[in-house]
Amino acid sequence: MIPTAEAADAHRHLYRALSSLTDAEVGAPTKLPGWTRGHVLAHVTDAGRALADLVEQALLGVLIPLYDPATHDRDAIIEATAGRTAAEHRSALREHSERLEAAWARVTDWDQAVNYRDGKLSSTVFARWREVWIHAVDLDAATPDDWPGEFCEHAVGFLKERLPDDAIVTGPPRALAAWLSGRDSGSGLTGDLPELGPWPGGRPRNRDAR
């Protein structure tokens, strides 16, 4: 299953949750080091833009990186747009998320090549699904209790690479997903909880939820 509808549902949850966000709340700190809600929103929004670019270009037979340092400095874009008003954040988030959904709707072969993760277009859907739900927690727009069951199962499968080879940790998928994603201290789990390794598929980043 390619969860395009489920990723779109995550977008809609975020739209609803942010509908009453104020400008003051945009500037409030989050648990992510050095990031306000505005930084998180800027990251999620620009990731939507980058994924939309990636999919649109792939449909034209062109392979591009998710972030081309020659044209898009990820960190600089986040810093430059974090201070948007709440209304501007909502508008930009919806614009790029809907553009990404429209690009997905044109895909006929989810195994088509992209220069991203496992090299298949399908990876863009799973990445966006994870990013929106996990960062919704950082935005106080959701808790892990809001995560759909099928999302929790997927997140555990993706994030289990963060565990050391000799670690044995058990518990419900929701609790495992919340802990493995760094959004819970491990309540509801059994076993000696080890220090988690880097996010799969990239260098360690405290802020990375892709």
ROFITOR-705533 format. One line per 5 residues: number of its first residue (from 1); their letters; for each residue x negated, y, z of N, C-alpha, C, O. Coordinates in Angstrom, 3 decimals, padded with zeros to 6 digits, always signed. Atoms other than C-alpha are relative to their C-alpha. Layout:
BEGIN
NUM	a	X/Y/Z/X/Y/Z/X/Y/Z/X/Y/Z; ...
***
This chain:
BEGIN
1	mipta	-000.833/-001.207/+000.000/+000.000/+000.000/+000.000/-000.866/+001.254/+000.000/-001.776/+001.387/+000.818; +000.655/-001.305/-000.002/-001.241/+003.457/-000.897/+000.965/+000.987/+000.661/+002.028/+001.260/+000.103; -000.979/-000.751/-000.800/+000.363/+005.731/+001.727/+000.206/+001.448/-000.431/+000.034/+002.368/+000.369; -000.231/-001.380/+000.448/+001.167/+008.761/-000.416/+001.207/+000.618/+000.709/+001.156/+001.773/+001.131; -001.190/-000.526/-000.685/+004.642/+009.140/+001.106/-000.302/+000.259/+001.470/+000.161/+001.242/+002.048
6	eaada	+000.337/-000.157/-001.414/+003.224/+008.665/+004.582/-000.901/+001.213/+000.228/-000.749/+001.924/+001.221; +000.846/-001.193/-000.112/+000.542/+011.305/+004.004/+000.831/+001.269/-000.177/+000.594/+002.271/+000.497; -000.900/-001.147/+000.182/+003.243/+013.673/+002.738/+000.847/+000.222/+001.250/+001.122/+001.364/+001.618; -000.743/-000.132/-001.263/+005.245/+012.943/+005.905/-000.861/+000.671/+001.065/-000.362/+001.471/+001.857; +000.907/-000.652/-000.947/+002.191/+013.942/+007.938/-000.086/+001.497/-000.288/-000.105/+002.310/+000.636
11	hrhly	-000.030/-001.421/+000.362/+002.084/+017.223/+006.007/+001.257/+000.665/+000.549/+001.189/+001.734/+001.156; -001.265/-000.612/-000.430/+005.742/+017.865/+006.772/+000.070/+000.127/+001.523/+000.599/+001.110/+002.043; +000.043/-000.117/-001.457/+005.235/+017.119/+010.460/-000.801/+001.237/+000.395/-000.392/+001.992/+001.277; +000.840/-001.140/-000.339/+002.459/+019.698/+010.542/+000.696/+001.315/-000.333/+000.615/+002.267/+000.443; -000.742/-001.218/+000.341/+004.577/+022.299/+008.733/+001.008/+000.340/+001.110/+001.085/+001.480/+001.569
16	ralss	-001.023/-000.233/-001.037/+007.371/+021.868/+011.296/-000.636/+000.432/+001.311/-000.172/+001.374/+001.954; +000.629/-000.283/-001.282/+005.045/+021.893/+014.282/-000.633/+001.385/+000.039/-000.727/+001.998/+001.103; +000.673/-001.299/+000.061/+003.306/+025.068/+013.109/+000.946/+001.133/-000.364/+000.509/+002.272/-000.524; -000.950/-001.014/+000.478/+006.481/+026.925/+012.136/+000.112/+001.197/+000.938/+000.422/+002.303/+000.496; -000.106/-001.103/-000.956/+006.451/+029.015/+015.311/-001.363/+000.449/+000.527/-001.433/+001.214/+001.489
21	ltdae	+001.343/-000.386/-000.427/+002.669/+029.383/+015.647/-000.171/+001.513/-000.100/+000.218/+002.125/-001.095; +000.207/-001.443/-000.012/+001.708/+032.935/+016.593/-001.457/+000.339/-000.322/-002.336/-000.522/-000.280; +001.361/-000.432/+000.285/-001.342/+034.972/+015.665/-000.906/-000.194/+001.222/-002.073/-000.558/+001.077; +000.804/+000.193/-001.217/-002.521/+034.827/+019.294/-000.385/-001.463/+000.169/-001.502/-001.771/+000.584; +000.277/+001.427/-000.128/-002.265/+031.043/+019.272/-001.032/-000.478/-001.019/-001.774/-001.426/-000.760
26	vgapt	+001.008/+000.343/+001.004/-004.351/+030.878/+016.095/-001.403/+000.169/+000.581/-002.298/-000.624/+000.290; +001.311/-000.287/-000.556/-007.252/+032.356/+018.047/-000.348/-000.761/+001.258/-001.437/-000.585/+001.803; +000.245/+000.744/-001.229/-006.941/+030.005/+021.009/-001.024/-001.108/-000.236/-001.058/-001.692/-001.319; +001.002/+001.052/+000.170/-009.805/+027.546/+021.603/+000.632/-001.385/-000.036/+001.734/-001.592/+000.473; -000.405/+001.403/-000.008/-009.474/+023.821/+020.973/-001.088/-000.794/+000.722/-002.080/-000.227/+001.181
31	klpgw	+001.004/+000.856/-000.628/-011.373/+020.868/+022.418/-001.179/-000.274/-000.923/-002.174/-000.858/-000.495; +001.110/+000.167/+000.930/-013.566/+020.837/+019.317/-001.004/+001.132/+000.240/-000.626/+002.303/+000.194; +000.978/-001.019/-000.413/-016.794/+022.667/+020.218/-000.090/+001.180/-000.965/-000.404/+001.015/-002.144; +000.160/-001.213/+000.779/-016.763/+026.249/+018.996/+001.118/+000.303/-000.968/+001.058/+001.285/-001.707; -001.089/-000.185/+000.963/-013.539/+025.901/+017.064/+001.292/+000.430/+000.679/+001.722/-000.153/+001.675
36	trghv	-001.345/-000.411/-000.375/-010.292/+027.785/+017.548/+001.014/-000.793/-000.837/+000.637/-001.570/-001.714; -001.026/+000.599/+000.866/-006.979/+026.600/+016.128/-000.184/+000.484/-001.436/+000.031/-000.265/-002.389; +000.218/-000.532/+001.344/-007.781/+028.874/+013.209/-001.083/-000.759/-000.753/-000.962/-000.980/-001.958; +001.054/+000.783/+000.640/-010.967/+026.936/+012.511/+000.525/-001.367/-000.441/+000.226/-001.831/-001.542; -000.553/+001.313/+000.349/-009.115/+023.626/+012.581/+000.932/+000.127/-001.204/+000.867/-000.675/-002.135
41	lahvt	-000.910/-000.215/+001.126/-006.412/+024.977/+010.277/-000.769/+000.302/-001.283/-000.424/-000.200/-002.353; +000.800/-000.313/+001.182/-009.017/+026.409/+007.924/-000.649/-001.261/-000.564/-000.715/-001.436/-001.781; +000.610/+001.260/+000.428/-010.751/+023.019/+007.805/+001.010/-000.903/-000.690/+000.739/-001.422/-001.772; -001.011/+000.884/+000.583/-007.564/+021.039/+007.152/+000.484/+000.558/-001.336/+000.692/-000.188/-002.293; -000.469/-000.641/+001.238/-006.437/+023.540/+004.525/-001.024/-000.140/-001.117/-000.680/-000.526/-002.234
46	dagra	+000.999/+000.058/+001.060/-009.730/+023.660/+002.650/-000.301/-001.438/-000.408/-000.662/-001.692/-001.558; +000.148/+001.409/+000.377/-010.035/+019.874/+002.792/+001.098/-000.396/-000.984/+000.859/-001.176/-001.906; -001.071/+000.253/+000.967/-006.670/+019.759/+001.038/-000.346/+000.552/-001.372/-000.115/-000.096/-002.393; +000.435/-000.576/+001.276/-008.010/+022.097/-001.623/-001.061/-000.864/-000.663/-000.986/-001.152/-001.858; +001.095/+000.784/+000.549/-011.164/+020.036/-002.040/+000.489/-001.340/-000.539/+000.058/-001.778/-001.606
51	ladlv	-000.542/+001.274/+000.475/-009.236/+016.773/-002.321/+000.837/+000.191/-001.258/+000.787/-000.630/-002.173; -000.793/-000.271/+001.200/-006.834/+018.321/-004.823/-000.907/+000.214/-001.205/-000.633/-000.298/-002.290; +000.982/-000.191/+001.080/-009.804/+019.482/-006.920/-000.545/-001.341/-000.463/-000.631/-001.610/-001.661; +000.599/+001.299/+000.306/-011.316/+016.000/-006.724/+000.946/-000.857/-000.830/+000.542/-001.444/-001.834; -000.980/+000.839/+000.700/-008.111/+014.233/-007.828/+000.307/+000.580/-001.380/+000.335/-000.152/-002.369
56	eqall	-000.321/-000.616/+001.292/-007.254/+016.735/-010.566/-001.111/-000.214/-001.015/-000.851/-000.512/-002.181; +001.123/+000.183/+000.916/-010.727/+016.491/-012.047/-000.157/-001.472/-000.392/-000.480/-001.776/-001.540; +000.084/+001.435/+000.315/-010.744/+012.692/-011.824/+001.024/-000.379/-001.055/+000.746/-001.204/-001.925; -001.042/+000.284/+000.992/-007.500/+012.625/-013.799/-000.396/+000.503/-001.388/+000.147/+000.055/-002.397; +000.536/-000.481/+001.275/-009.380/+014.543/-016.502/-001.243/-000.773/-000.418/-001.843/-000.497/-001.457
61	gvlip	+001.186/+000.792/+000.303/-012.185/+012.005/-016.396/-001.295/+000.632/+000.454/-002.369/+000.254/-000.013; +001.181/-000.723/-000.481/-014.574/+014.322/-014.553/-000.230/-000.346/+001.468/+000.689/-000.250/+002.282; +000.336/+000.320/-001.381/-016.354/+013.259/-011.369/-000.696/+001.191/+000.646/-001.702/+001.683/+000.136; +000.608/-001.098/-000.741/-017.118/+016.007/-008.859/-000.135/-000.421/+001.453/+000.607/-001.292/+001.908; +000.078/+000.285/-001.431/-018.268/+015.902/-005.227/+001.141/+000.691/+000.731/+001.727/+001.646/+000.222
66	lydpa	-001.064/-000.645/-000.772/-015.754/+016.752/-002.534/-000.355/+001.450/+000.300/+000.478/+002.345/+000.162; +000.479/-001.357/-000.251/-017.827/+019.778/-001.574/-001.290/+000.200/-000.794/-002.312/-000.422/-000.502; +001.180/-000.319/+000.792/-020.239/+021.162/-004.157/-000.694/+001.191/+000.666/-000.155/+002.297/+000.653; +000.649/-001.104/-000.713/-022.768/+023.250/-002.198/-000.302/+001.200/-000.888/-000.504/+002.308/-000.392; +000.275/-001.118/+000.904/-023.376/+025.353/-005.288/+001.198/+000.932/-000.133/+001.039/+002.104/-000.476
71	thdrd	-001.208/-000.807/+000.189/-019.770/+026.578/-005.339/+000.877/+000.093/+001.249/+001.646/+001.043/+001.391; -000.854/+000.016/-001.184/-018.144/+025.689/-002.009/-000.813/-000.396/+001.226/-001.143/-001.565/+001.421; +000.688/+000.242/-001.267/-019.955/+026.032/+001.291/+001.076/-000.273/+001.048/+001.752/+000.646/+001.510; -001.082/+000.400/-000.901/-017.646/+024.089/+003.611/+000.039/+000.832/+001.273/+001.083/+001.385/+001.620; +000.007/-000.708/-001.277/-018.739/+025.724/+006.861/+000.266/+001.493/-000.185/+000.953/+002.110/+000.629
76	aiiea	-000.216/-001.427/+000.240/-018.802/+029.220/+005.368/+001.460/+000.293/-000.314/+002.005/+001.310/+000.117; -001.424/-000.185/+000.313/-015.289/+028.802/+003.990/+000.837/-000.055/+001.273/+001.753/+000.747/+001.454; -000.747/+000.114/-001.251/-014.023/+027.687/+007.395/-000.153/+001.274/+000.826/+000.833/+001.814/+001.329; +000.218/-001.217/-000.791/-015.629/+030.657/+009.150/+000.705/+001.202/-000.625/+001.226/+002.060/+000.087; -000.583/-001.152/+000.690/-014.327/+033.071/+006.513/+001.518/+000.019/+000.087/+002.125/+001.089/+000.028
81	tagrt	-001.470/+000.061/+000.033/-010.721/+031.874/+006.706/+000.629/-000.333/+001.347/+001.855/-000.334/+001.468; -000.562/+000.350/-001.311/-010.338/+030.911/+010.370/+000.840/+001.124/+000.586/+001.799/+000.864/+001.312; -000.688/-001.144/-000.592/-009.159/+034.426/+011.241/+001.261/+000.433/-000.722/+001.788/+001.510/-000.441; -001.261/-000.337/+000.650/-006.142/+034.386/+008.948/+001.124/+000.124/+001.035/+001.045/-000.427/+002.133; -001.185/-000.042/-000.852/-002.805/+035.279/+010.460/+000.681/-001.365/-000.026/+000.394/-002.201/-000.883
86	aaehr	-000.734/+001.270/-000.039/-000.491/+032.434/+011.421/+000.767/-000.213/-001.301/+000.790/-001.321/-001.837; -000.764/+000.122/+001.249/+001.665/+033.154/+008.367/-000.908/-000.341/-001.168/-000.543/-001.144/-002.027; +000.946/+000.294/+001.079/-001.373/+033.125/+006.081/-000.494/-001.441/+000.079/-000.640/-002.108/-000.946; +000.411/+001.400/-000.165/-002.533/+029.807/+007.534/+001.099/-000.944/-000.484/+000.828/-001.903/-001.207; -001.103/+000.876/+000.415/+000.902/+028.264/+007.034/+000.140/-000.022/-001.516/+000.337/-001.082/-002.109
91	salre	-000.163/-000.087/+001.452/+001.104/+029.490/+003.444/-001.117/-000.748/-000.727/-000.857/-001.491/-001.674; +001.131/+000.647/+000.667/-002.374/+028.290/+002.489/+000.033/-001.508/+000.202/-000.255/-002.267/-000.724; -000.095/+001.432/-000.271/-001.896/+024.913/+004.171/+001.030/-000.656/-000.910/+000.772/-001.704/-001.502; -001.052/+000.569/+000.840/+001.345/+024.309/+002.317/-000.397/+000.014/-001.481/-000.149/-000.952/-002.203; +000.396/-000.110/+001.410/-000.062/+025.525/-001.018/-000.924/-001.143/-000.409/-000.679/-001.812/-001.413
96	hserl	+000.988/+001.002/+000.404/-003.029/+023.155/-001.062/+000.489/-001.419/+000.268/+000.136/-002.341/-000.468; -000.546/+001.327/-000.267/-001.193/+020.222/+000.507/+000.981/-000.408/-001.087/+000.966/-001.552/-001.540; -000.950/+000.314/+001.064/+001.584/+020.419/-002.062/-000.709/-000.218/-001.331/-000.293/-001.058/-002.130; +000.788/+000.216/+001.212/-000.968/+020.730/-004.841/-000.634/-001.391/+000.002/-000.682/-002.054/-001.035; +000.568/+001.338/-000.112/-002.651/+017.563/-003.576/+001.064/-001.061/-000.245/+000.813/-002.029/-000.963
101	eaawa	-001.078/+000.958/+000.213/+000.666/+015.708/-003.455/+000.385/-000.066/-001.479/+000.651/-001.145/-002.008; -000.339/-000.027/+001.428/+001.418/+016.823/-007.023/-001.049/-000.747/-000.823/-000.713/-001.423/-001.795; +001.060/+000.723/+000.713/-001.956/+015.475/-008.170/+000.151/-001.504/+000.214/+000.017/-002.286/-000.727; -000.222/+001.427/-000.270/-001.306/+012.143/-006.451/+001.135/-000.566/-000.842/+001.069/-001.702/-001.311; -001.173/+000.476/+000.737/+002.049/+011.909/-008.218/-000.333/-000.325/-001.453/+000.422/-001.041/-002.110
106	rvtdw	+000.400/+000.250/+001.386/+000.205/+011.847/-011.565/-000.929/-001.196/-000.147/-001.268/-001.582/-001.265; +000.956/+001.110/+000.045/-002.092/+008.955/-010.652/+000.712/-001.274/-000.457/+001.787/-001.608/+000.041; -000.532/+001.286/+000.464/-001.446/+005.703/-012.506/-000.921/-001.156/+000.352/-000.518/-002.317/+000.278; +000.964/+001.043/-000.351/-004.560/+003.811/-011.423/-000.758/+000.445/+001.248/-001.654/+001.286/+001.175; +000.624/-000.399/-001.251/-005.573/+004.081/-007.782/-001.434/-000.499/+000.135/-002.147/-000.080/+001.046
111	dqavn	+001.384/+000.453/+000.019/-008.820/+002.248/-008.551/-000.886/+000.884/-000.877/-002.085/+000.635/-001.007; +000.783/-000.897/+000.847/-009.892/+005.064/-010.875/-001.149/+000.600/+000.804/-001.008/+000.879/+001.994; +001.220/-000.424/-000.689/-013.390/+006.281/-010.040/+000.056/+001.455/+000.453/+000.541/+002.337/-000.256; +000.261/-001.348/-000.514/-014.111/+009.299/-007.860/-001.344/-000.022/+000.713/-001.828/-001.078/+001.121; +001.270/-000.136/-000.713/-017.309/+010.569/-006.293/+000.305/+000.273/+001.469/+000.054/+001.368/+001.973
116	yrdgk	-000.446/-000.196/-001.373/-016.005/+010.014/-002.761/+000.200/-001.351/+000.665/+000.805/-002.247/+000.076; -000.162/+001.184/-000.844/-016.129/+007.326/-000.067/-000.194/-001.298/-000.765/-001.306/-001.567/-001.219; +000.203/+001.307/+000.638/-015.469/+003.890/-001.634/+000.044/+000.074/-001.523/+000.018/-000.953/-002.202; +000.041/-000.165/+001.445/-015.397/+005.361/-005.140/+001.319/-000.171/-000.703/+001.360/-000.228/-001.932; -001.315/+000.177/+000.600/-011.666/+004.928/-005.684/+000.914/+001.162/+000.383/+000.800/+001.727/+001.471
121	lsstv	-000.952/-001.081/-000.284/-008.891/+007.515/-005.933/+000.830/-000.262/+001.246/+001.218/+000.674/+001.945; -000.825/+000.332/-001.168/-006.965/+005.671/-003.240/-000.605/+000.532/+001.291/+000.120/+000.823/+002.243; +000.646/-000.455/-001.234/-009.547/+006.789/-000.675/+000.419/+001.415/+000.369/+000.374/+001.780/+001.544; -000.411/-001.372/-000.306/-008.310/+010.383/-000.980/+001.288/+000.023/+000.806/+001.485/+000.902/+001.645; -001.280/+000.056/-000.725/-004.866/+009.383/+000.299/-000.243/-000.404/+001.450/+000.258/+000.239/+002.373
126	farwr	+000.263/+000.462/-001.361/-006.137/+007.457/+003.303/-000.744/+001.061/+000.801/-000.473/+001.252/+001.986; +000.753/-001.044/-000.693/-008.574/+010.252/+004.150/+000.907/+001.140/+000.444/+000.786/+001.634/+001.565; -000.902/-001.098/-000.354/-005.858/+012.904/+004.071/+000.971/-000.416/+001.096/+001.274/+000.369/+001.994; -000.899/+000.530/-001.033/-003.506/+010.732/+006.128/-000.674/+000.072/+001.366/-000.075/+000.529/+002.340; +000.735/-000.055/-001.267/-006.169/+010.404/+008.823/-000.219/+001.438/+000.448/+000.020/+001.787/+001.604
131	evwih	+000.376/-001.365/-000.362/-007.218/+014.024/+008.708/+001.169/+000.782/+000.594/+001.022/+001.457/+001.613; -001.134/-000.808/-000.456/-003.772/+015.519/+009.120/+000.482/-000.467/+001.360/+000.685/+000.357/+002.251; -000.509/+000.473/-001.281/-002.591/+013.275/+011.948/-000.995/+000.225/+001.127/-000.601/+000.614/+002.227; +000.984/-000.152/-001.074/-005.842/+013.417/+013.899/-000.187/+001.467/+000.360/-000.230/+001.812/+001.541; +000.156/-001.418/-000.312/-006.296/+017.163/+013.577/+001.292/+000.628/+000.520/+001.243/+001.679/+001.159
136	avdld	-001.245/-000.492/-000.609/-002.623/+017.674/+014.450/-000.105/-000.044/+001.520/+000.453/+000.813/+002.205; +000.222/+000.074/-001.445/-003.657/+016.567/+017.945/-000.865/+001.169/+000.459/-000.591/+001.772/+001.496; +000.869/-001.126/-000.353/-006.417/+019.179/+018.003/+000.757/+001.327/-000.011/+000.417/+002.256/+000.722; -000.795/-001.223/+000.137/-003.849/+021.801/+017.027/+001.149/+000.070/+001.005/+001.933/+001.018/+000.986; -001.151/+000.115/-000.900/-001.448/+020.754/+019.811/+001.303/-000.069/-000.785/+002.355/+000.359/-000.311
141	aatpd	-001.172/+000.170/+000.856/+000.937/+019.972/+016.962/+000.490/-001.448/+000.028/+001.480/-001.783/-000.623; -000.375/+001.405/-000.146/+001.123/+016.278/+017.876/-000.806/-000.588/+001.146/-001.790/+000.000/+001.595; +000.799/+000.817/-000.898/-000.057/+013.716/+020.384/-000.110/-001.373/-000.664/+000.633/-001.651/-001.605; +000.047/+001.344/+000.582/-001.111/+010.140/+019.597/+001.333/-000.741/+000.086/+001.579/-001.653/-000.703; -001.327/+000.634/-000.076/+002.407/+009.140/+020.698/+000.836/+000.301/-001.240/+001.772/-000.435/-001.552
146	dwpge	-000.732/-000.354/+001.214/+003.642/+010.871/+017.540/-000.498/-000.756/-001.222/+000.177/-000.778/-002.252; +000.558/+000.683/+001.158/+001.414/+008.812/+015.259/+000.843/-001.208/-000.376/+001.192/-002.001/+000.499; -000.743/+001.196/+000.427/+003.336/+006.244/+013.189/-000.806/-001.267/+000.272/-002.037/-001.259/+000.239; +000.666/+001.251/-000.302/+002.587/+002.635/+014.033/-000.943/-000.468/-001.090/-002.041/-000.949/-000.808; +000.856/+000.456/+001.095/+001.225/+001.854/+010.579/-001.256/+000.863/-000.123/-002.305/+000.390/-000.561
151	fceha	+001.182/-000.851/-000.005/-001.094/+004.837/+010.851/-000.986/-000.465/+001.062/-002.190/-000.511/+000.809; +000.887/+000.468/-001.070/-002.476/+003.561/+014.159/-000.749/-001.258/-000.434/-001.948/-001.385/-000.185; +000.651/+001.223/+000.484/-003.177/+000.157/+012.596/-001.101/+000.345/-001.002/-002.203/-000.200/-000.937; +001.004/-000.405/+000.985/-004.979/+001.806/+009.692/-001.183/+000.682/+000.676/-002.335/+000.384/+000.359; +001.076/-000.744/-000.650/-006.962/+004.143/+011.945/-000.947/-000.930/+000.751/-002.162/-000.738/+000.718
156	vgflk	+000.852/+000.958/-000.717/-008.212/+001.253/+014.085/-000.891/-000.745/-000.991/-002.087/-000.913/-000.755; +000.789/+000.704/+001.007/-009.305/-000.639/+010.983/-001.129/+000.845/-000.560/-002.220/+000.339/-000.822; +001.015/-000.894/+000.553/-011.190/+002.382/+009.688/-001.053/+000.363/+001.035/-002.243/+000.406/+000.724; +000.891/-000.551/-001.011/-012.700/+003.558/+012.972/-000.744/-001.048/+000.818/-001.631/-000.695/+001.595; +000.664/+001.027/-000.807/-013.774/+000.214/+014.446/-001.496/-000.072/-000.280/-002.255/-000.622/+000.518
161	erlpd	+001.433/-000.062/+000.290/-017.127/+000.761/+012.739/-000.755/+000.852/+001.012/-001.979/+000.762/+001.101; +000.654/-000.832/-001.000/-017.832/+003.262/+015.505/-000.447/-000.809/+001.221/-001.254/-000.334/+002.021; +000.337/+000.846/-001.137/-018.094/+000.393/+018.003/-001.343/-000.687/-000.196/-001.647/-001.134/-001.302; +001.208/+000.829/+000.091/-021.451/-001.217/+018.763/+000.388/-001.455/-000.277/+001.487/-001.885/+000.071; -000.307/+001.370/+000.393/-021.646/-004.782/+017.477/+000.382/-000.890/+001.178/+001.183/-001.812/+001.026
166	daivt	-000.243/+000.882/-001.136/-021.591/-006.282/+020.965/+001.150/+000.460/+000.887/+001.398/-000.135/+001.936; -001.087/-000.536/-000.839/-018.653/-004.241/+022.286/+001.288/-000.769/-000.216/+001.640/-001.125/-001.341; -001.321/+000.625/+000.057/-015.348/-005.885/+023.112/+000.968/+000.897/+000.774/+000.924/+000.961/+002.003; -000.993/-000.899/-000.590/-012.539/-003.418/+023.760/+001.356/-000.400/-000.558/+001.521/-000.543/-001.770; -001.326/+000.429/+000.436/-008.895/-004.426/+023.651/+001.066/+000.947/+000.530/+000.871/+001.651/+001.520
171	gppra	-001.121/-000.827/-000.413/-005.575/-002.658/+023.901/+000.954/+000.196/-001.156/+000.687/-000.283/-002.258; -000.962/-000.259/+001.072/-002.553/-001.511/+021.893/-000.628/+000.821/-001.116/-001.508/+001.639/-000.847; +000.580/-000.764/+001.114/-003.336/-000.117/+018.422/+000.035/+001.507/+000.217/-000.918/+002.198/-000.144; -000.088/-001.453/-000.195/-002.144/+003.368/+019.413/-001.088/+000.494/+000.951/-001.733/+001.512/+000.700; +001.026/-000.390/-000.970/-004.452/+003.511/+022.432/-001.391/-000.142/-000.605/-002.257/+000.702/-000.376
176	laawl	+001.290/+000.189/+000.661/-007.349/+002.126/+020.402/-000.267/+001.111/-001.010/-001.372/+001.650/-001.070; +000.162/-001.048/+001.008/-006.754/+004.628/+017.587/-000.320/+001.341/+000.656/-001.175/+002.084/+000.176; +000.225/-001.275/-000.681/-006.611/+007.548/+020.021/-001.417/+000.070/+000.561/-002.074/+001.107/+000.465; +001.352/+000.008/-000.565/-009.853/+006.507/+021.735/-001.067/-000.001/-001.089/-002.025/+000.769/-001.022; +001.000/+000.089/+001.069/-011.761/+005.565/+018.586/-000.125/+001.311/-000.775/-001.190/+001.622/-001.310
181	sgrds	+000.046/-001.289/+000.698/-010.843/+008.932/+017.054/-000.479/+001.124/+000.908/-000.597/+002.268/+000.468; +000.470/-001.017/-000.929/-012.069/+010.758/+020.152/+001.092/+000.896/+000.526/+000.810/+001.986/+001.024; -001.128/-000.828/-000.455/-008.609/+012.047/+021.034/+000.616/-000.517/+001.280/+001.690/-000.061/+001.671; -000.427/+000.495/-001.301/-008.225/+010.082/+024.285/-001.210/-000.624/+000.672/-002.135/-001.085/+000.004; +001.143/+000.506/-000.757/-010.564/+008.939/+027.036/-000.045/-001.515/+000.072/-001.014/-002.089/+000.568
186	gsglt	-000.023/+001.461/-000.019/-009.528/+005.305/+026.629/+000.994/-000.578/+000.969/+000.902/-001.752/+001.328; -001.028/+000.497/-000.896/-006.540/+005.048/+028.933/+000.794/-001.097/-000.699/+001.130/-000.978/-001.877; -000.759/+001.106/+000.575/-004.689/+001.776/+028.396/-000.854/-001.046/-000.674/-000.319/-002.010/-001.223; +000.895/+000.965/+000.622/-007.765/-000.076/+027.124/-000.715/-000.818/+001.064/-000.870/-000.375/+002.202; +000.761/+000.850/-000.902/-009.672/-002.932/+028.715/-001.351/-000.300/-000.621/-001.502/-000.363/-001.841
191	gdlpe	+001.360/+000.233/+000.447/-013.373/-003.649/+028.536/-000.874/+001.185/+000.363/-000.370/+002.258/+000.697; +000.933/-001.093/-000.258/-016.479/-001.560/+029.094/-000.060/+000.889/-001.236/-000.514/+000.469/-002.300; -000.073/-000.897/+001.153/-016.004/+001.451/+026.864/-001.383/+000.559/-000.306/-001.946/+001.298/+000.501; +001.345/-000.474/+000.348/-019.283/+002.136/+025.049/+000.047/+001.408/-000.584/+001.116/+001.947/-000.869; +000.088/-001.237/+000.766/-020.504/+005.358/+023.531/+000.281/-000.328/-001.460/-000.272/-001.277/-002.015
196	lgpwp	-000.373/+000.266/+001.383/-018.993/+005.552/+020.081/-001.063/+000.508/-000.960/-001.726/+001.513/-000.704; +000.926/-000.404/+001.034/-021.132/+005.751/+016.975/+000.590/+001.075/-000.886/+001.678/+001.580/-000.610; -000.467/-001.069/+000.897/-020.779/+008.251/+014.129/+001.262/-000.381/-000.748/+001.624/-001.553/-000.858; -001.196/+000.198/+000.827/-017.668/+008.700/+012.045/-000.380/-000.822/-001.229/-001.407/-000.543/-001.848; +000.359/+000.835/+001.155/-017.623/+006.053/+009.293/-000.156/+000.817/-001.289/+000.627/+001.722/-001.578
201	ggrpr	+000.150/-000.580/+001.327/-018.956/+007.099/+005.926/-000.660/+001.342/-000.047/-000.657/+001.983/-001.099; +000.641/-001.310/+000.026/-020.827/+010.211/+006.949/-000.861/+000.213/+001.214/-000.912/-000.629/+002.112; +000.866/-000.308/-001.124/-023.234/+011.862/+009.314/+000.852/+000.342/+001.208/+001.994/+000.770/+001.040; -000.770/-000.318/-001.192/-022.129/+012.349/+012.943/+000.430/+001.456/+000.020/-000.388/+002.357/-000.163; -000.519/-001.356/-000.127/-019.887/+015.387/+013.315/+001.100/-000.045/+001.041/+002.059/-000.802/+000.889
206	nrdar	-001.040/-000.013/-001.018/-017.866/+016.160/+016.446/+001.338/+000.417/-000.590/+002.391/+000.025/-000.088; -001.227/-000.563/+000.541/-015.340/+017.935/+014.246/+000.596/-000.836/-001.123/+001.709/-000.579/-001.580; -000.397/+000.721/+001.215/-015.096/+015.381/+011.472/+001.127/-000.969/+000.292/+001.020/-001.810/+001.185; -001.109/+000.961/-000.144/-011.786/+013.571/+011.155/+000.468/-000.442/-001.358/+001.666/-000.625/-001.577; -000.402/+000.360/+001.354/-011.833/+012.595/+007.539/-000.254/-001.474/-000.260/+000.024/-001.965/-001.355
***
